[in-house]
Each structure stands twice: as structure tokens, then as C-alpha cells.
Amino acid sequence: MLEKMGKEVDKKTSERYFNKQRIFDVDDDSQALAPFVKAYGNYVIRRASMFTSQFEELNLLRDGTTLSGDDIVAQLLKAKKLLVAALACQVEPDSEADVTLACLDAVVRDAHTLFMLYDRKLGWIIKHKKKVFAQWDSEEANTLLEHFVKFRKDKLGAFQAFFKDSSALLELYGSKRVPGELLLPATPPYASL
């Protein structure tokens, strides 16, 4: 929907109905917020176009699913892209403001849920890989799974730091709802395919 609105032009104003660049614009007094506003805007737009509010699409990856192997991979790829976008939402000291901290709070809670789901669903896919990838070349399927496992391994530390630092910052401003860590082992049970 957002993509379609970004292409359509309002005849009265000659402006597109949805202009992402306008969302990212900040006035001269708010230039310090610009990097966060852009990262957060990208995150929200991706989030809205990829998933429903509680990541129901990922929760479909379970025993008895009717999704094809391609659809299952698509959901995990979307989760990976959204996690990368979340990690870009870093609040620098000169951009600490009520609005950026409220946005950071939402991103951290959302990304925490998503990373946990990514990890759990990746484990489920690996456990059921013969069924999930029944129509795939086994070497191609293993290469793809190794890619997903590598992402988890490579980004776990960055996310742990993101959650820890964000939680500490938000706690300074009175928020105690944000998770400060991922309760995951450094090496998941599925580390070796």
C-alpha cells in the first residue's frame, strides 16, 4: 500500500500521496536528529510493509504449516532485513530527546521480539529442513541455511550491545520496560547443519 501511494500523485497538490523523503526532512534546529529520524523512518516503513503487529507471519512457521519452502525462506529473509534496519536505529548523545527515546524504546522492544523469533524459527526450519526444502536442491538449501545461521552468529553480539546500551540509556530517562539482553546461547543447538 505504501509503495503504491509513493507512486501516485495527488492531482490537487501535484505531490505524491506518500513521500518518504518528506518524513525524513528536519528543520535546521533539528539537524542532530536527522540520522536517527532517517534510520527510524526506514525501520517503520519496512516494518509496516513486511509484518503485522505481532509478527504473525513468522508464527506461521510451525508444524502443520501450509507455506511453501519459498514462502518460509521469504519470511526469514524479511526478518533479517528488518533486524538490520533496527540495528541502524542508534541514538547518539546529541540526539537524545523525548521523541527519539520513545522511538528507540519501541524499536528495541520490537527488535528483541523479532530476534528471538528469528532464532526460534531458524531452529524450526533446520529441524524440518527435509520437509521445508523438499523441492529444493539440498546443497542450495544448506547454503541458504548457513547464510541464516551466519547472520545470527555475526549479529548476536551487535544486538546484545544494542539492547544493553539502549536499555541503560532508556533507564536513565525512566523507562524500565526495555529488555537489556537476549537470553540466547552464543552457539545455538542448530549451529552445525
N, C-alpha and C positions, 0 to 999 in steps of 0.2 A: 504494500500500500504506500509506504513512504517513498519507495523507488518510483512508483507511478506518479505520485504527487510532485516529486522532484523534477519530472519531465514536463508536466502540464503547466501551462501558463494561464494565469487569470487575465481575462480579456480587459477588465476594468483597470487593473494596475500594471499590466504587462510584466508582472513578476511571476516566478514560479510559485505554486502553492506551497511548496516546501523547499526552502533554500538553506541547505546545511551551512553554507558559509555565513549566513546572517546569524545563525546560532553561535558561531564561534567569534563573531565580532565583539570586541570590548572597547570601551572608550579609553581615552588617554590616561585617566586616573586609575584604570584597572589593568594596565599592561602586564603587571606582575602576575595576574591571574590567567593570562592568555594560554600558556602551555597546559595548565590544568583544565581550563574550560574546553580546549580542543580535545584533549585526551578523554575527558569525561563525556563530552558530546559524542565522540566516536563510539565510546563504550555504550552509551544509552541507545544510540541509533542501531548499533549491531545487536544489542540485547533485545530491543523491540522487534527487530526483523528476524531474529533467529529462534527465539524461545518464548514460551508462555511464562507466566509469572513464577511458577514453581518448577520449571524445567520438566514439565510433564513428558516432553518428547524423549528425554533421557530415561525417564522412569518406564517407558515402554520397552526398554531393553531388558527383558527378563524372560524366564521360562514361559513358553507358550506364545511368544511374540509372533505376529504375522508379518513383521517387517522383513524385507529382503536384506541380504548381506550388504548391498549397495546403500540402502537406506540407513542401516545401522552404522556403517562407516561414515556416512554423511553427518549423522548426529554427533559422532565423536569428533569429526573434523570441525564442526561448528563450535563445539565446546572448547576445543583447543584454540581456535581463533578468538573466541570471546575471552578466554583466560589471558591470552596475550594482550588484548585490549585493556583488561582490568589492571594488569601489571603496569601499564603505562600511566595509570591514574595516581601519580605520586604528588603529594602536596609538599612543595618546597617551603622553607621558613618564611620567605617573603610573600607567600600566597596563602598563609593561614588566615582564614576569615570564616565567619559563621557559615556562609553558604558553601565554601569549599569543604569545610569539615563535615557538614551534613551530607554532602555528596560522597565524600570519602567513606563515611560511615556506611552508606548504602552499598557502595561498590565492594567494600571489604566483606560485609556480611554475604552479599550475593556471590562473590568470587570464592569465598570459603565453602559455601554450599556446592558451588559448581565444581571446584577442585575435588571435593570428597566424592561427588557423583561421578566425575571423570575417572577417578581411581577405581571406584567400585564397579562401574560399568566396563571399564577396560578389563578388569579381572574376570567379569562375567563373559565377555567376548572371548577372551583367551581360553577360559574353561570350556566354552562351547564352540570353539573355532571350527571344528569339522562340520558342524551343522550350519553355523553362520556363513562360512565360506565354501559351502558345498559346490557352488557354481564357479568358484574361483580357482585359478592356478595356485597350488599350495605354496610355491616359492613366492609368488606375488603377495599372497595373504600374509605370509610370515614376514616379508619385508615391511609391509604396512604396519603390522603389529609391533615390530621392532621400532618403527618410527614413533608410534604412540607411547611405547614404553620409554624410549629415549627422551621424549618430551617430558614425561613425568619425572624421570630421573634428573634431567638437566634443570628443570624449573622448580623442583621441590624446594631447594634452598632459597631461591629468589622469593618464592611465595611465603616460606616460613619467615623470612626477613620482612617482607611486605606486611604480613599480618602482625608480627611482633612490633614493628616500628609504628604502624598505623594505630594499633591498639593503645600503645603507650602515649602517642600524641593525642588521640581522642579521649583517653582517660584524663589527661591534663585539662581538657575542656569539659569534663563532667560526664562523658559517655562511658558506660561500663558494659554496654551490650555487645561490643565487638569482640569476636574471638581472636585471641592473641597467637594461636598456633594451630597447625594441622596435626591432629593426633594420628599420624600415619608412620609406619616404619620406613626408614631410609631405603631399605630394599624390600619391595613388595613380594608377596608369595609367588607372584607370577613373573618375577624378574627374568627367569630363563624360560624361553619358549621351547 
